[in-house]
Amino acid sequence: MSLNLYFLRHGQTTFSKADAFCGSLDPELTPDGTRMAEAFAQSYRALPWEAVYSSPMKRTIATASPLCTDLGLTLELRDGLKEINYGRWEGQSKELVEQQFHDAYLRWLADPAWYAPTDGELAVGIASRALTVVEEIKHRYATGNVLLVSHKATIRILLCSLLGIDVGRFRYRLAMPVGAVSIIEFGTHGPLLKVLADRAHLGDELRALPGT
């Protein structure tokens, strides 16, 4: 047997629906976001889970909670799984950020590994804190299934780090819509991507909703 990490992006929020920057902001799930969380629990409750880890934000806790409640699992909260801090861009649209922070925005688009949002966080910093959580899990569980509920940028940065993809390309190499689950298997030859951004558990109606 091997260790399988399931990376689940939280369900829909008003900010994901509007495609606005939301990192350190702490919105609730929308009603449709809650339905996404419940759909994941319904589809994945039959798996034998070792543990569930989550970012401590309301949207990730609410996404993880249905599965934990169904199976009586204790939710492990880790700051390392938080979303990128977008600094002064928080809550704003991409169009407004490009107007108000034009040069900084273009530098960030070119290489977010080493250029941060204005007063925000570097992708390499996110990689470091998030990988610490993965290493903790690998130390505690040699085999089995572990769920990590996190955020769009953080999951993409983690996957790039584990798969040997330049972290500065995380925005342009991996899609990660709301409610999507990706699976990494840790085997003899290291991390193997088994599933990327799957949303079959959501059904046609939820998959068709607007948002990132």
KOLTIKOL-549731 format. One record per residue (C-alpha): residue number from 1; x, y, z. Coordinates in pm, whole numbers, m for minus. Layout:
N
SITE,NUM,X,Y,Z $
...
***
This chain:
212
SITE,1,0,0,0 $
SITE,2,100,362,m49 $
SITE,3,11,702,95 $
SITE,4,m246,894,m108 $
SITE,5,m299,1266,m51 $
SITE,6,m628,1413,m173 $
SITE,7,m611,1789,m230 $
SITE,8,m959,1945,m226 $
SITE,9,m1021,2307,m313 $
SITE,10,m1300,2465,m108 $
SITE,11,m1647,2524,m251 $
SITE,12,m1780,2840,m409 $
SITE,13,m1763,3178,m232 $
SITE,14,m1882,3518,m348 $
SITE,15,m1520,3604,m432 $
SITE,16,m1457,3292,m641 $
SITE,17,m1786,3355,m817 $
SITE,18,m1672,3709,m903 $
SITE,19,m1313,3599,m983 $
SITE,20,m1178,3850,m729 $
SITE,21,m864,3821,m517 $
SITE,22,m939,3645,m188 $
SITE,23,m656,3510,23 $
SITE,24,m651,3636,378 $
SITE,25,m1017,3744,358 $
SITE,26,m1244,3493,532 $
SITE,27,m1580,3461,354 $
SITE,28,m1833,3188,413 $
SITE,29,m1931,2941,143 $
SITE,30,m2227,3035,m73 $
SITE,31,m2527,2797,m58 $
SITE,32,m2393,2638,m377 $
SITE,33,m2050,2610,m214 $
SITE,34,m2209,2420,73 $
SITE,35,m2373,2187,m178 $
SITE,36,m2028,2125,m328 $
SITE,37,m1893,2026,14 $
SITE,38,m2185,1792,72 $
SITE,39,m2144,1639,m275 $
SITE,40,m1779,1562,m203 $
SITE,41,m1869,1395,127 $
SITE,42,m2140,1189,m41 $
SITE,43,m1904,1066,m312 $
SITE,44,m1596,1002,m98 $
SITE,45,m1732,885,239 $
SITE,46,m1683,519,145 $
SITE,47,m1304,556,127 $
SITE,48,m1106,453,435 $
SITE,49,m970,789,553 $
SITE,50,m677,820,792 $
SITE,51,m714,1193,858 $
SITE,52,m849,1525,728 $
SITE,53,m636,1840,734 $
SITE,54,m762,2188,650 $
SITE,55,m667,2552,626 $
SITE,56,m826,2732,925 $
SITE,57,m1040,2960,706 $
SITE,58,m1421,2945,719 $
SITE,59,m1454,2834,356 $
SITE,60,m1217,2538,394 $
SITE,61,m1351,2428,731 $
SITE,62,m1704,2433,590 $
SITE,63,m1588,2227,291 $
SITE,64,m1418,1965,509 $
SITE,65,m1689,1947,775 $
SITE,66,m1953,1731,599 $
SITE,67,m1707,1443,549 $
SITE,68,m1570,1478,904 $
SITE,69,m1921,1483,1048 $
SITE,70,m2030,1180,847 $
SITE,71,m1730,972,951 $
SITE,72,m1662,1109,1299 $
SITE,73,m1317,1236,1202 $
SITE,74,m1138,1515,1389 $
SITE,75,m1046,1805,1161 $
SITE,76,m675,1896,1184 $
SITE,77,m626,2271,1118 $
SITE,78,m293,2392,979 $
SITE,79,m191,2751,899 $
SITE,80,44,2613,636 $
SITE,81,m256,2533,417 $
SITE,82,m384,2893,411 $
SITE,83,m425,3075,81 $
SITE,84,m172,3324,m52 $
SITE,85,m197,3662,118 $
SITE,86,m278,3908,m161 $
SITE,87,m193,4211,52 $
SITE,88,m342,4532,m82 $
SITE,89,m511,4344,m366 $
SITE,90,m749,4160,m135 $
SITE,91,m1113,4177,m238 $
SITE,92,m1043,4353,m568 $
SITE,93,m1098,4242,m926 $
SITE,94,m804,4167,m1155 $
SITE,95,m902,4462,m1372 $
SITE,96,m892,4705,m1078 $
SITE,97,m562,4564,m951 $
SITE,98,m407,4604,m1296 $
SITE,99,m516,4968,m1301 $
SITE,100,m408,5058,m948 $
SITE,101,m94,4843,m916 $
SITE,102,0,4808,m1282 $
SITE,103,377,4744,m1262 $
SITE,104,355,4521,m954 $
SITE,105,74,4322,m1112 $
SITE,106,271,4260,m1431 $
SITE,107,578,4152,m1233 $
SITE,108,363,3912,m1032 $
SITE,109,206,3767,m1346 $
SITE,110,553,3713,m1493 $
SITE,111,697,3532,m1189 $
SITE,112,485,3501,m873 $
SITE,113,753,3281,m716 $
SITE,114,977,3584,m658 $
SITE,115,741,3881,m699 $
SITE,116,462,3913,m443 $
SITE,117,130,4095,m464 $
SITE,118,168,4443,m314 $
SITE,119,236,4385,60 $
SITE,120,148,4019,0 $
SITE,121,314,3678,m5 $
SITE,122,563,3507,m236 $
SITE,123,479,3170,m391 $
SITE,124,808,3028,m264 $
SITE,125,700,3118,90 $
SITE,126,368,2940,40 $
SITE,127,551,2635,m94 $
SITE,128,770,2624,216 $
SITE,129,487,2644,470 $
SITE,130,255,2411,282 $
SITE,131,521,2145,224 $
SITE,132,582,2141,598 $
SITE,133,226,2010,640 $
SITE,134,282,1744,374 $
SITE,135,602,1632,547 $
SITE,136,415,1609,879 $
SITE,137,153,1386,718 $
SITE,138,415,1166,552 $
SITE,139,586,1124,887 $
SITE,140,260,1026,1061 $
SITE,141,108,806,790 $
SITE,142,312,566,579 $
SITE,143,2,443,394 $
SITE,144,m366,523,354 $
SITE,145,m577,817,238 $
SITE,146,m541,1168,380 $
SITE,147,m750,1468,274 $
SITE,148,m609,1822,261 $
SITE,149,m868,2099,212 $
SITE,150,m706,2417,91 $
SITE,151,m720,2695,m166 $
SITE,152,m666,2757,m538 $
SITE,153,m315,2901,m536 $
SITE,154,m188,2697,m242 $
SITE,155,m292,2365,m394 $
SITE,156,m141,2454,m733 $
SITE,157,183,2563,m565 $
SITE,158,194,2241,m363 $
SITE,159,137,2027,m669 $
SITE,160,407,2211,m865 $
SITE,161,650,2167,m576 $
SITE,162,579,1796,m542 $
SITE,163,593,1728,m917 $
SITE,164,905,1927,m997 $
SITE,165,726,2205,m1186 $
SITE,166,863,2559,m1156 $
SITE,167,659,2721,m877 $
SITE,168,665,3047,m1072 $
SITE,169,448,2877,m1335 $
SITE,170,172,2764,m1097 $
SITE,171,m84,2998,m1252 $
SITE,172,m17,2870,m1603 $
SITE,173,37,2495,m1566 $
SITE,174,m248,2365,m1346 $
SITE,175,m620,2448,m1340 $
SITE,176,m796,2426,m1002 $
SITE,177,m1166,2528,m1006 $
SITE,178,m1378,2535,m692 $
SITE,179,m1469,2196,m548 $
SITE,180,m1197,2016,m748 $
SITE,181,m1000,1724,m605 $
SITE,182,m650,1613,m706 $
SITE,183,m468,1301,m590 $
SITE,184,m96,1242,m534 $
SITE,185,30,891,m460 $
SITE,186,360,860,m275 $
SITE,187,527,546,m403 $
SITE,188,873,401,m451 $
SITE,189,969,666,m707 $
SITE,190,822,965,m526 $
SITE,191,505,1170,m584 $
SITE,192,286,1051,m872 $
SITE,193,m7,1261,m994 $
SITE,194,m303,1024,m1022 $
SITE,195,m590,1275,m1061 $
SITE,196,m592,1647,m1140 $
SITE,197,m881,1885,m1062 $
SITE,198,m1158,1624,m1088 $
SITE,199,m1513,1749,m1030 $
SITE,200,m1718,1448,m1136 $
SITE,201,m1861,1429,m782 $
SITE,202,m2030,1768,m826 $
SITE,203,m2269,1669,m1102 $
SITE,204,m2355,1875,m1410 $
SITE,205,m2542,2156,m1233 $
SITE,206,m2269,2247,m986 $
SITE,207,m1992,2209,m1244 $
SITE,208,m2171,2455,m1472 $
SITE,209,m2182,2735,m1213 $
SITE,210,m1978,3050,m1282 $
SITE,211,m1658,3108,m1091 $
SITE,212,m1296,3007,m1078 $
***
